[in-house]
Amino acid sequence: MSTVLEQIEQQIAKLSHKAVKKNTGVIRTVADGVAKIDGLSDVMYNEMVQFPGGAIGIALNLEEDEVGCVVLGDVSQLKEGDEVSTTGKLLSVPVGEALLGRAVDALGRPVDGKGPIEAKETYPVEKIAPGIIVRKSVTQPLFTGIMAIDSMIPIGRGQRELIIGDRGTGKTTIAIDTIINQAKINKVGLASQDPKFRPVYSIYVAIGQKNSNIVRTMSALEAAGALEFTVIVAAAAADNPANQYLAPYSGAAMGEWFMENGKDALIVYDDLSKHAVAYRQISLILKRPSGREAYPGDVFYLHSRLLERSARLDGKGSLTALPIIETLAGDVSAYIPTNVISITDGQIFLETDLFNQGIRPAVSVGLSVSRVGSSAQIKATKQVGGKLKGELAQFRELAAFAQFGSDLDAKTKAQLDRGSRIVELFKQPAFNPVPIEQQVATLWALQKGYYDSLEIRHVTPAAVSLREFFATRKDSLLTKIRTKAALDAEIEGELKTAADEWKATFKA
Amino acid sequence: MASAAKESQELARLLFKASFDHGALTSDRVSGVLEYVEKHHPNRATAVLKAYARLVAAEEARGHAIVEHAGEMPANALQSLADTLGRRYGRKVSATARPNPDLIAGVRVRIGDDIFESSVAAQLADLAASV
């Protein structure tokens, strides 16, 4: 009891006896989650304002005689004439490791029913992106666990790689696979107690998604043991547009904490098309001038200032961003897709046709690119997969011509055959990322022609069997590939012996 | 529709500017403005007058402090408070005392959009929110 009294006394002592100044205003109108307020003459742009009943808002439109605020919370209790006061604080969210394994809303409040979050720090939701001096170029890899991506469109820590495609083409799956792979790598790395190992923490921001989808994602992460390294920021479709607009910035603030504290983090924005739509809704209600497709004039800045916050900092950590954009009928030249394509350091384009043909992940090799990731790719992957992208692109071109029939020369036939095998090899089930050392072994076997004698339909099972064989019987060799990150004569010799051994036992 | 509202606002602002004499709002000037509106009857006169009234009320509030207090409020303390506020805002400020026992102890001063809170009730509310 005495400790409780002491706590209260300490709290009382903390209270200042000085007069507290508050700036106030009066609600003039409330409509569609936006309140127009008379007064608030001292309010700052993006400042949190306090509404009666506990709801808070953000001052977004500072006009000569009124202030436009988006209300984050229940607007049904607000009425004309209610008093609103400034808080003197810019919108901030809790940050830190206490958030790992938790699902929070756009304001960082827990929504998973696991009790309060004991975060020691808060970061402002809006922050200017790191400048030129403090940045460092991207040189460290971030493995997605997806062979087609790690070998052909590699991603580095601090990079912004867009995942773009129509609905139902596996965009979220790629992001979830990447998060799961980080968790797997973290577990192995932390168990090895290697002082140089840098774990990657993940933040998944769900914007405007169905609650059922968010639950499914959480369950997938939990089942894969990845939730403990992940923070989920949820602004579901049922949330008001202000929360959907803020969620990515809140997620970025949480990611920045890891980056600023010398850790590496990965953030997935799923998806920025819905984010732009939420922002358009707010802007129209705030009566801001609209432009193309009724988006406001600053819709480019909306995404550029968000994605610029992902960086690799000199002497600190990194924040890698995987924004997702949903296209309509594969139209990458629409307004929001072109904006985000131009901001990011590359894109992974997913095609509906490929997806329907059973080629999953449905990565379009021709349209996908990684502008900075190649310098982050490990030497071993470069050694075994350096030419794959070109070969696959050539295959797609030739395959289109080959459809017209007629006789094909031996060289073309060989190219088509090899292309088909690469396509089969890159097929991968969802939520099943492949560790980089196993990817190297699989691609090495392709390079050395171990799948050439097989029928094309047997290539995928053969690759799975090869990986199982290596994982169960050649673990030391895999560890060697992982730690050396390059193939030398000794490793290649061991790979050959192991692959011959596997080939002798494998039956299609 | 939006531009009409904007025009009314603009006109109200012009009338408001015309209501000042040597930097102070005067009742003569306000009467003059009202006479002008009555005579010329501009478009959306009601909207213009409403916007004008809001601007005048806000200006009035900036020069007048309402001091809510629990317990005694001597006249010299009220005057001293008005002088302090006058110095702070750089203008003449008058003050009116208004007893409010809900404050428990202390004062709450409201001037324009600003509120200076120094009451026990507010401190208890802060304490309740932080525990």
HADDOCK unambig.tbl for C-alpha pairs under 7 A between the chains (distance, minus, plus):
assign (segid A and resid 18 and name CA) (segid B and resid 118 and name CA) 6.74 0.50 0.50
assign (segid A and resid 19 and name CA) (segid B and resid 116 and name CA) 5.80 0.50 0.50
assign (segid A and resid 19 and name CA) (segid B and resid 117 and name CA) 5.19 0.50 0.50
assign (segid A and resid 19 and name CA) (segid B and resid 118 and name CA) 4.48 0.50 0.50
assign (segid A and resid 20 and name CA) (segid B and resid 116 and name CA) 5.48 0.50 0.50
assign (segid A and resid 20 and name CA) (segid B and resid 117 and name CA) 5.03 0.50 0.50
assign (segid A and resid 20 and name CA) (segid B and resid 118 and name CA) 6.48 0.50 0.50
assign (segid A and resid 21 and name CA) (segid B and resid 114 and name CA) 6.81 0.50 0.50
assign (segid A and resid 21 and name CA) (segid B and resid 115 and name CA) 5.65 0.50 0.50
assign (segid A and resid 21 and name CA) (segid B and resid 116 and name CA) 4.52 0.50 0.50
assign (segid A and resid 21 and name CA) (segid B and resid 117 and name CA) 6.30 0.50 0.50
assign (segid A and resid 22 and name CA) (segid B and resid 114 and name CA) 5.69 0.50 0.50
assign (segid A and resid 22 and name CA) (segid B and resid 115 and name CA) 5.10 0.50 0.50
assign (segid A and resid 22 and name CA) (segid B and resid 116 and name CA) 6.42 0.50 0.50
assign (segid A and resid 23 and name CA) (segid B and resid 113 and name CA) 5.44 0.50 0.50
assign (segid A and resid 23 and name CA) (segid B and resid 114 and name CA) 4.45 0.50 0.50
assign (segid A and resid 23 and name CA) (segid B and resid 115 and name CA) 6.18 0.50 0.50
assign (segid A and resid 24 and name CA) (segid B and resid 113 and name CA) 4.96 0.50 0.50
assign (segid A and resid 24 and name CA) (segid B and resid 114 and name CA) 5.95 0.50 0.50
assign (segid A and resid 25 and name CA) (segid B and resid 113 and name CA) 6.19 0.50 0.50
assign (segid A and resid 39 and name CA) (segid B and resid 113 and name CA) 5.81 0.50 0.50
assign (segid A and resid 40 and name CA) (segid B and resid 113 and name CA) 6.24 0.50 0.50
assign (segid A and resid 41 and name CA) (segid B and resid 113 and name CA) 6.67 0.50 0.50
